[in-house]
Amino acid sequence: MDRSPGEDRRRTFALKFVDSVRTSLSPNRLFDLMADPHGCLTWHAHPNGTVVSSVDAPQGLALAGTEVRVRARIGKFPLTTRTVVTRADRSVCFETASEVTFDHPRLPTVFTTERYLIEPDGGGSIVRYETEMSRDWSKGTPLYRLMCKITDRFFAPSQTQRCFRDLIASAERHAASYTN
C-alpha cells in the first residue's frame, strides 16, 4: 500500500492481537481454503452487519503478490478493501496486508496485516493468528476517534477473537459439506 512520507504521523498506533486454535482440517486443506479469495462470498463467516457484495480476484489460489479487491458494507457504510497477499507458503503460512477505504468522507482508512501460521497436529492443524490494525485519521472526526478508542480498548480483542474463531469454524463446516 503506497503511502506518502508524512502519512504515518496521522495514523494511530497499531492494535495487535494474537490467538490460536486447533482445527480438524489438515494444513493443506486449511491453506487452500484461506487462499481462496472467492470463498469470501461463498463460505466465510462475517461479523453481524457485514455484507460482501463483490470480490475481484484472479481464479485459483491467491499466492504471494496477488491483489484482491472486495466491495462490502458494514452497517450502512459502503467500503472497498484492497488486499495484497504478502506471503503464501502452502500448509505453513498465509499473510495479507489490507487497506479498507470507506466511501463516507469522514471515516478513517484502516490498515491491517493478518498472518495465519499453520502447524500440523495429528490429523488436523493448529492455527496461530496474528493481526495488527491502525487507522489514518486524516479523514476521521474527533468524536469518531474517541468512540474508536473506547471500542478498541474494551471490545476489539473479543470481537477479533470471535471473528478468527468463526472463520476457522466456517472453514471446517465448508470442508465437511464437501466430504459428506
Number of C-alpha atoms within 10 A of each C-alpha: 9 4 7 6 7 8 11 14 11 12 17 15 13 14 15 14 16 16 15 16 12 16 20 17 21 19 23 16 18 24 22 17 21 23 20 16 25 22 15 17 15 10 16 20 19 17 14 8 9 15 16 18 12 14 18 13 17 13 9 11 17 23 19 16 13 17 19 18 18 21 18 18 17 15 10 10 12 17 18 19 19 18 23 21 21 19 19 22 13 16 18 17 19 25 22 21 20 21 20 19 19 20 14 13 10 13 19 22 22 18 21 18 20 19 21 24 20 25 17 17 15 9 10 18 22 20 25 17 21 17 19 16 18 19 24 19 21 14 14 16 13 10 9 14 16 11 11 15 14 12 13 14 10 11 12 17 17 12 14 16 16 13 15 23 20 16 18 23 16 16 22 18 12 16 17 11 9 7 6 5
